[in-house]
C-alpha cells in the first residue's frame, strides 16, 4: 500500500464524517463521495489509490448529464475565478503549482481565447490534472484537445478529473503522515 489516509480513515467513517473529509475531492460534487460511501468500504479504501478508483468508477458510471455537471463544476484555467480569488483551496494550490498565477499578459490572453473556444465547442470548461505540468505543457494540451470530438473530450475530462482526485487524496494522505 502507498500512503494511508490515517487521520480520517474512510473505512471507519460514517457518512457525515466521510463527506466532511472527502466530499470536496470532486469539485463541488459531494454526491460522488456519497455514492461511493454507500457502496461500502473496507480497510483497502484507506489507500488513496483504491479510494480514487472507487470514486472514479462512480463518476464513470454516472449518466452523461451528471458527468457534464461535474466537469462544469471545475473553473477555467487562469480564468476569471482565479483572478477574483474564487477558486477552491485545492484548485488555487493546483493552478499556482503549475505556474498559472505567473502567466505573462500574452499567456493569460491565450488562456482566455482557448477557454472561450473550448467552452463554445464542448459546453464545459477544459479540465486537466495540472500537477507536474507547467503552463506551456497545459497550453499545448489545450490546443491538441480542441481537436477532439465531444464524446472523446468528455471521456478525457472525466479521466483528468479522476486523476485530480487521486492527486488530492495523495496530498491528504501525505499531510496526515
KENUGU-857112 format. One record per atom (N, C-alpha, C): x, y, z; residue in three letters. Coordinates in steps of 0.2 Angstrom, whole numbers, plus 5000, padded with zeros to 4 digits. Layout:
N
XYZALA;...
REM end
This chain:
177
500449945000UNK;500050005000UNK;500450065000UNK;500250114997UNK;500550184997UNK;500450215003UNK;500350285003UNK;500150315009UNK;499450295011UNK;499350305018UNK;498650285020UNK;498350355023UNK;497750355022UNK;497350415024UNK;497250395032UNK;497750425036UNK;497750405043UNK;497250435047UNK;497250505047UNK;496850545052UNK;496150535051UNK;495950525045UNK;495150515043UNK;495150455039UNK;495150395042UNK;495150335038UNK;494450325035UNK;494450325028UNK;493750315025UNK;493350255028UNK;493750195029UNK;493350135031UNK;493050145038UNK;493250195042UNK;493050195049UNK;492550255050UNK;492350295044UNK;491950355045UNK;491250345043UNK;490850375047UNK;490150375045UNK;490050425039UNK;489450425036UNK;489350465030UNK;489550535031UNK;489250565037UNK;489350645038UNK;490050655038UNK;490450615042UNK;491150625043UNK;491550615037UNK;491350565033UNK;491650555027UNK;491550615022UNK;490950635022UNK;490850695017UNK;491250755020UNK;491250765026UNK;491650825029UNK;492450815027UNK;492650755027UNK;493350755025UNK;493550745017UNK;493050715014UNK;493150695007UNK;492650715002UNK;492150745004UNK;491550775000UNK;491850824995UNK;492350854996UNK;492650904991UNK;493150884986UNK;493350814986UNK;493850794982UNK;493650804975UNK;493050794973UNK;492750804966UNK;492450874967UNK;492750924963UNK;492550994964UNK;491751004964UNK;491551034970UNK;490851054971UNK;490350994969UNK;490550934970UNK;490150874968UNK;490150824974UNK;489950834980UNK;489950784985UNK;489550724984UNK;489150724979UNK;488750664978UNK;489150604975UNK;489750624972UNK;490250564970UNK;490450534976UNK;490650564981UNK;490950534988UNK;490350504991UNK;489850534991UNK;489250504995UNK;489050434992UNK;489050434985UNK;488850374981UNK;489350314983UNK;489950334983UNK;490550284984UNK;490450264991UNK;490350304996UNK;490250285003UNK;489750235004UNK;489150245000UNK;488550205001UNK;488750134998UNK;489250124994UNK;489450054991UNK;489750014997UNK;490050045002UNK;490350015007UNK;491150015006UNK;491450025012UNK;492250025011UNK;492549975016UNK;493049955014UNK;493449905018UNK;494149945020UNK;494549915024UNK;495249945025UNK;495649965019UNK;495449925013UNK;495849945007UNK;495650015005UNK;495050035006UNK;494850105004UNK;495250165008UNK;495650145013UNK;496050195016UNK;496650215012UNK;496850175007UNK;497350185002UNK;497050234997UNK;497450294996UNK;497150344991UNK;497050324984UNK;497450274982UNK;497350244975UNK;496650204975UNK;496550164980UNK;495950124980UNK;495350174980UNK;495350224985UNK;494850264986UNK;494750304979UNK;495250334976UNK;495150364970UNK;494850324965UNK;495050264964UNK;494750214959UNK;494050204961UNK;493850194967UNK;493150184969UNK;492750244967UNK;492950304969UNK;492550364967UNK;492550384960UNK;493150364957UNK;493150374950UNK;492650334946UNK;492650274948UNK;492150224945UNK;491450254946UNK;491250284951UNK;490550314952UNK;490450364947UNK;490950404945UNK;490950454940UNK;490850424933UNK;491250374932UNK;491250344925UNK;490550314924UNK;490250284929UNK;489650254928UNK;489050304928UNK;489150364930UNK;488650414931UNK;488350424924UNK;487750454923UNK;487450474916UNK;487850534914UNK;487750544907UNK;488150594904UNK;488050664907UNK;487350674909UNK;487250744912UNK;487550754918UNK;487650704923UNK;487950704929UNK;488750714928UNK;488950684923UNK;489750694921UNK;489850764919UNK;489450784915UNK;489550854912UNK;489450904918UNK;488950894923UNK;488950944928UNK;489550944933UNK;489850884933UNK;490550884937UNK;491050914933UNK;491050914927UNK;491550944923UNK;491451024923UNK;490851044923UNK;490651114923UNK;490751144930UNK;490851104935UNK;491051124942UNK;491751154942UNK;492151134938UNK;492851154938UNK;492951224935UNK;493451264937UNK;493551334935UNK;493951324928UNK;493851384925UNK;494351394919UNK;495051394922UNK;495551374918UNK;496251384920UNK;496451454918UNK;496751484923UNK;496951554923UNK;496351594921UNK;495851584923UNK;495251624921UNK;494951674926UNK;494351694926UNK;494151754930UNK;494051734937UNK;493851674938UNK;493851644945UNK;494451654949UNK;495051634945UNK;495651634948UNK;495851704950UNK;495751754945UNK;495951824946UNK;495551854952UNK;494951834953UNK;494451854958UNK;494551824965UNK;495051774965UNK;495151734971UNK;494551694973UNK;494151664968UNK;493551624970UNK;493651554969UNK;494251534968UNK;494451454967UNK;494351424974UNK;494251354974UNK;494351324980UNK;495051324982UNK;495151304988UNK;495851304991UNK;496351254986UNK;496051194985UNK;496351144981UNK;496551174974UNK;496051204971UNK;496151224964UNK;496651284964UNK;496651324969UNK;497151384969UNK;497851354970UNK;497951304974UNK;498551274975UNK;498851234969UNK;498351204966UNK;498551164960UNK;498751214954UNK;498351264953UNK;498451314947UNK;499151354949UNK;499251374955UNK;499851404957UNK;500451354956UNK;500351294958UNK;500951244957UNK;501151234950UNK;500651244945UNK;500851244938UNK;501051314935UNK;501151364939UNK;501351424937UNK;500851464934UNK;500151444934UNK;499651484931UNK;499551554934UNK;499751564940UNK;499751634943UNK;500251674941UNK;500751654937UNK;501351694934UNK;501351704927UNK;500751694924UNK;500651704916UNK;500851774914UNK;501251774909UNK;501351844906UNK;500651864903UNK;500651934901UNK;499951954898UNK;499851914892UNK;500351904888UNK;500151864882UNK;499951794883UNK;500251764888UNK;499951694890UNK;499251694893UNK;499151744897UNK;498551754900UNK;497951764895UNK;498151804890UNK;497651814884UNK;497551754880UNK;498051714879UNK;498051644876UNK;497551604880UNK;497651594886UNK;497251554890UNK;496451574889UNK;496351644889UNK;495751664889UNK;495351644882UNK;495751654877UNK;495551634870UNK;495351564870UNK;495851524872UNK;495751444872UNK;495151424877UNK;495051454883UNK;494551444887UNK;493851454883UNK;493851514880UNK;493251534876UNK;493051484870UNK;493651464866UNK;493551424861UNK;493351354863UNK;493651334868UNK;493451264871UNK;492751264874UNK;492551314878UNK;491851314880UNK;491351324875UNK;491551354869UNK;491051364864UNK;490951294860UNK;491551254860UNK;491551194856UNK;491151144860UNK;491351134867UNK;491151074871UNK;490551094876UNK;490551154878UNK;489951174883UNK;490151164890UNK;490851154891UNK;491051144898UNK;491851164898UNK;492151184904UNK;492751204904UNK;493351154903UNK;493851174900UNK;494451124899UNK;494751104906UNK;494751044907UNK;495051014914UNK;495650974912UNK;496150984916UNK;496750944916UNK;497050944922UNK;497350884924UNK;497750874930UNK;498350914930UNK;498450974933UNK;499051014931UNK;499650994935UNK;499550944940UNK;500150934944UNK;500750904939UNK;501350934940UNK;501850904936UNK;501950944929UNK;501450984928UNK;501451014921UNK;501651094922UNK;501951124917UNK;501951194918UNK;501451224913UNK;501451294913UNK;500951324909UNK;501051314901UNK;501651304899UNK;501751284892UNK;501451214890UNK;501551164894UNK;501351104893UNK;500551104893UNK;500251144897UNK;499551144898UNK;499251184892UNK;499551234890UNK;499351264883UNK;499351224877UNK;499951184877UNK;499951134871UNK;499451084872UNK;499251054878UNK;498751004878UNK;498051034877UNK;497951104879UNK;497351134877UNK;497251134870UNK;497751154866UNK;497651164859UNK;497551094856UNK;497851044858UNK;497850974855UNK;497150944856UNK;496850954863UNK;496250934864UNK;495650964861UNK;495751024859UNK;495251064855UNK;495051024848UNK;495550984846UNK;495450944840UNK;494950884841UNK;494850864848UNK;494450804849UNK;493650824848UNK;493250764847UNK;492550774846UNK;492250774854UNK;491650794854UNK;491350804861UNK;491350744865UNK;491250684863UNK;491250624867UNK;491950604869UNK;492450614865UNK;493050594867UNK;493350644872UNK;493150704871UNK;493350754876UNK;493050754883UNK;492450734883UNK;492050714889UNK;492450664893UNK;492550604889UNK;492950554892UNK;493650574895UNK;493950614891UNK;494650634893UNK;494550684899UNK;494050724899UNK;493950774905UNK;493850724911UNK;493450674911UNK;493250634916UNK;493850604919UNK;494350574915UNK;494950544917UNK;495350594920UNK;495450654918UNK;495850704921UNK;495550724928UNK;494850724928UNK;494550744935UNK;494750684940UNK;494750624938UNK;494950564942UNK;495650574944UNK;496050594940UNK;496750604941UNK;496850664946UNK;496450714945UNK;496550764950UNK;496350744957UNK;495750704957UNK;495550674964UNK;496150634967UNK;496450594963UNK;496950544965UNK;497550594968UNK;497750644965UNK;498250694967UNK;498050724974UNK;497350744974UNK;497150774981UNK;497150724986UNK;496950664985UNK;496950614990UNK;497650594993UNK;498150594988UNK;498850584990UNK;499050634994UNK;498850694992UNK;499150754996UNK;498850755003UNK;498250735004UNK;497950725011UNK;498250675015UNK;498450615011UNK;498750565015UNK;499450585017UNK;499850625013UNK;500450645015UNK;500450695020UNK;499950745020UNK;499850795026UNK;499750755032UNK;499350705032UNK;499150665038UNK;499750625041UNK;500250615037UNK;500850565039UNK;501250595044UNK;
REM end
